[in-house]
Structures are given as structure tokens and as C-alpha cells.
Amino acid sequence: MNKISSFLQSPANWGGLGLSTVALVLSSLGLAQWGGGALALLGYAAGFGVAGMWFGFPQLTGNRWDALEFEDQGDTRTSMLTALNAVRQLVDDNPQGRLPAELQSKVLNLCQQLAQLLDQWERSKGQLSLEESFHARHIALRYLPDALKTYLSIPQQFAMAKRLANGRTAQDTFAATLDDLNAKVTQLSEDLATQDAQAFLNHSQFLQEKFKPPRLG
């Protein structure tokens, strides 16, 4: 139903209907040499084409970024990597050139940081709290995809030039959001590294005590 509604409400369709109506009126007044039906079809085709070129043709297939919907289905690694790969592919392709180079770089860097965190998480002797585990999964599965999808839904010129209620453009706001997410991923990585370093230190101290030479006298 959304595709049908999008088509019916598109400027191209209204342009076609407008010229088709004009053609029928001319035919009914005897001012056209062709039959009303044929002239109406020709008028619709011409109006649809002209309005489509000026205002855009209806998008029946939807935007690619609308497919950025992911769920945590139990296997954390598989779910996160699936989401990250989809985001990477979309950003690499950069449909309609919507993402400037700086934003592309920020998104891809965040994807890399998340993939590295996932590897570190699996081999780490430390653990993330339930809250931190939730954040790690949802940055990959929801926060990053939703931010990207929402940003791409804004018309490009508006996103680049129009200041929002926060005093920034949508482009600048998205860049700041990516920086915030990257900072959180860095914190999670450092938390695991700190736990691993402490475990290493504890083990080293244990070995020093165990093999310390006995005191003489």
C-alpha cells in the first residue's frame, strides 16, 4: 500500500493526470483530431515524464537505508557483524552521494572499532557489565544504523545548510553523534584492557611470590 500511495501522490502522477484531463477536455470540445482515449494516454505520458524530470519520479523500491533494521537474535557476534557489514556496504556505495568524505570516514572507522571490540571481547579475560554489554550490542545493532538511516532521510541540501534547534546542521550533528559513539566504544575497549592488565599483574605477582628465593637465616 505504501508503494501505491507513493505513486499516486507523486508529482509525476499529478502531472500526468493534469495533461490527461486537458486532453479529454479538448477532445470533448472537438478541438482535438485524435480520439479522446488515445489523446488522454499521450497526455498522461507526457505530463508524467515532464513532471518526473522536474520534480522526481516516484520511488517504488524504497530507499536502501530503510533496510537498516537489525535485531539481537542470540548470537551476539553474528548479529553485530551482520549489522556492521550492511552499514559498511551502504556507506562504501554512498547512494546519491549523500555522505561527504568526512562522514564516510567516521562511519567506517566506527565500524572498524566495533569489530575490533568484538574480537577483544571474545578473547578477553575480563567481562563487561550487563549495562555495558547492552551498549556494545546496541551501538552496532541500533544506535549506529538508526542514526545513519535518520540522517539519510533528510534532504541533502537541508542537512548541509539548515541549522537545527541545537544550533548545528544535521551534518554536523551526525558527525558529533559518531564521535560520541566512538568515544563509548573506546571506553569499553579500555575497560576490557584494564581488566586484562590487572589479571596479568595479579598473575605476575603470584609467580614472584611463588618462586621468590627463600630468605637465609
C-alpha positions, 0 to 999 in steps of 0.5 A: 500500500505504501508503494501505491500511495507513493505513486499516486501522490507523486508529482509525476502522477499529478502531472500526468493526470493534469495533461490527461484531463486537458486532453479529454477536455479538448477532445470533448470540445472537438478541438482535438483530431485524435480520439479522446482515449488515445489523446488522454494516454499521450497526455498522461505520458507526457505530463508524467515524464515532464513532471518526473524530470522536474520534480522526481519520479516516484520511488517504488523500491524504497530507499536502501537505508530503510533496510537498516533494521537489525535485531539481537537474535542470540548470537551476539557476534553474528548479529553485530557483524551482520549489522556492521557489514550492511552499514559498511556496504551502504556507506562504501556505495554512498547512494546519491552521494549523500555522505561527504568524505568526512562522514564516510570516514567516521562511519567506517572507522566506527565500524572498524572499532566495533569489530575490533571490540568484538574480537577483544571481547571474545578473547578477553579475560575480563567481562563487561557489565550487563549495562555495558554489554547492552551498549556494545550490542546496541551501538552496532545493532541500533544506535549506529544504523538508526542514526545513519538511516535518520540522517539519510532521510533528510534532504541533502541540501537541508542537512548541509545548510539548515541549522537545527534547534541545537544550533548545528546542521544535521551534518554536523550533528551526525558527525558529533553523534559518531564521535560520541559513539566512538568515544563509548566504544573506546571506553569499553575497549579500555575497560576490557584492557584494564581488566586484562592488565590487572589479571596479568599483574595479579598473575605476575605477582603470584609467580614472584611470590611463588618462586621468590628465593627463600630468605637465609637465616 
